[in-house]
Amino acid sequence: LMDWLSLGERITMLSRRLEATAQEDKVAQRLITIRGVGPIIATAIVAKQTDPSRFASGRMYSAFFGIVPDQHSSGNKIRLGKMSKRGDGYIRSLLIQGAHSVLSQLRPDSDQPDDRRLLRWLSRLGRKEAAIRLANRNLR
């Protein structure tokens, strides 16, 4: 029982340190304003030190973390496959967990355009695919 209590205290202390670190960094503060991104995700992205301006597009930035579908395109025919899962698995999993938390808090009667889009994704694609799409959108 004492081990569990000391572990809980340690987690609380480390969470506070992460929140303080996120509040000190301007990039992390901007990242936290995105739905589904908290201090843990923001500090992980900042620690990765990936400058988005070095990527040609938002898709390339998402591909760096492995949150885009594989492309099997040729000519004018665009064929997208399953999630590539190349890149940083830790940040990818954090972003998907954050997206799941956003989706779980959605209200079906919401009038917000963002919420309406997420509800359409949920009904059309299912919970997991909608979470992956939201994670991709948040990262871009």
C-alpha positions in Angstrom: 0.0 0.0 0.0 2.9 2.4 0.8 4.4 1.7 -2.6 1.2 2.7 -4.3 1.0 5.9 -2.3 4.6 6.9 -2.9 4.1 6.1 -6.6 1.0 8.3 -6.7 2.9 11.1 -5.0 5.8 10.8 -7.5 3.4 10.9 -10.5 1.7 14.0 -9.1 5.1 15.7 -8.5 6.3 14.8 -12.1 3.0 16.0 -13.5 3.4 19.4 -11.8 6.9 19.7 -13.1 5.7 19.0 -16.6 2.9 21.6 -16.3 5.4 24.2 -15.0 7.8 23.4 -17.9 5.0 23.7 -20.4 4.0 27.1 -18.9 7.5 28.5 -19.3 7.8 27.6 -23.0 5.9 29.7 -25.6 5.6 26.9 -28.2 4.2 24.5 -25.5 1.7 27.2 -24.4 0.5 27.5 -28.0 0.2 23.7 -28.4 -1.8 23.4 -25.2 -4.5 25.6 -26.7 -5.3 22.7 -29.2 -8.1 20.4 -28.1 -6.6 17.1 -27.1 -3.1 18.4 -26.4 -2.1 18.9 -22.8 1.2 19.5 -21.1 2.6 16.0 -21.6 2.0 16.1 -25.4 3.2 19.7 -25.7 6.4 19.1 -23.8 7.1 15.9 -25.8 6.7 17.7 -29.1 8.9 20.6 -27.9 11.5 18.1 -26.6 11.6 16.4 -30.1 12.9 19.8 -31.4 11.2 19.5 -34.8 10.8 22.8 -36.5 7.7 22.7 -38.6 9.1 25.2 -41.1 11.7 22.6 -42.3 8.8 20.4 -43.7 7.2 21.2 -47.1 3.7 20.7 -45.8 1.6 19.7 -42.9 1.3 16.2 -44.3 5.1 15.9 -44.3 5.1 17.0 -40.6 2.4 14.5 -39.7 4.3 11.8 -41.7 7.4 12.5 -39.5 5.4 11.2 -36.6 3.6 8.4 -38.5 0.0 9.8 -38.5 -0.7 9.7 -42.2 -2.0 6.9 -44.5 0.5 5.1 -46.8 0.3 6.4 -50.4 0.1 4.0 -53.3 -0.6 6.6 -55.9 0.3 6.6 -59.5 -0.4 9.2 -62.1 -3.7 11.0 -61.4 -5.1 8.1 -59.3 -4.7 8.7 -55.6 -4.7 5.5 -53.4 -4.4 5.8 -49.7 -3.7 2.8 -47.6 -3.6 2.1 -43.8 -1.8 4.2 -41.2 2.0 4.2 -41.9 3.0 3.9 -38.2 6.5 5.0 -39.1 8.0 7.7 -37.0 7.7 8.5 -33.3 5.4 5.9 -31.7 5.4 7.7 -28.4 4.1 11.0 -29.6 1.8 9.3 -32.0 0.2 7.3 -29.2 -0.1 10.4 -27.0 -1.8 12.3 -29.7 -4.3 9.5 -30.4 -5.0 9.2 -26.6 -5.7 12.9 -26.5 -8.0 12.6 -29.5 -9.9 9.8 -27.8 -10.4 12.0 -24.7 -11.8 14.8 -26.9 -14.1 12.4 -28.7 -15.4 10.9 -25.4 -16.4 14.4 -24.1 -18.3 15.3 -27.3 -21.9 16.3 -26.8 -24.3 15.0 -29.5 -26.4 18.2 -29.4 -23.4 20.6 -29.8 -23.8 23.5 -32.3 -20.0 24.1 -32.7 -18.8 23.5 -36.2 -15.7 21.6 -34.9 -17.9 19.4 -32.8 -20.3 18.7 -35.8 -17.3 17.7 -37.9 -16.1 15.3 -35.2 -19.6 13.8 -34.8 -19.8 13.2 -38.6 -16.4 11.5 -38.4 -17.6 9.3 -35.5 -20.8 8.2 -37.3 -19.1 7.6 -40.6 -15.7 6.1 -39.6 -16.0 4.8 -36.0 -14.3 5.9 -32.8 -10.7 4.7 -33.6 -10.5 6.1 -37.1 -12.0 9.4 -36.0 -9.4 9.6 -33.2 -6.6 9.0 -35.7 -8.0 11.7 -38.0 -8.3 14.2 -35.1 -4.7 13.4 -34.0 -3.5 14.0 -37.6 -5.5 17.3 -37.8 -4.1 18.4 -34.4 -0.5 17.7 -35.5 -0.9 19.6 -38.7 
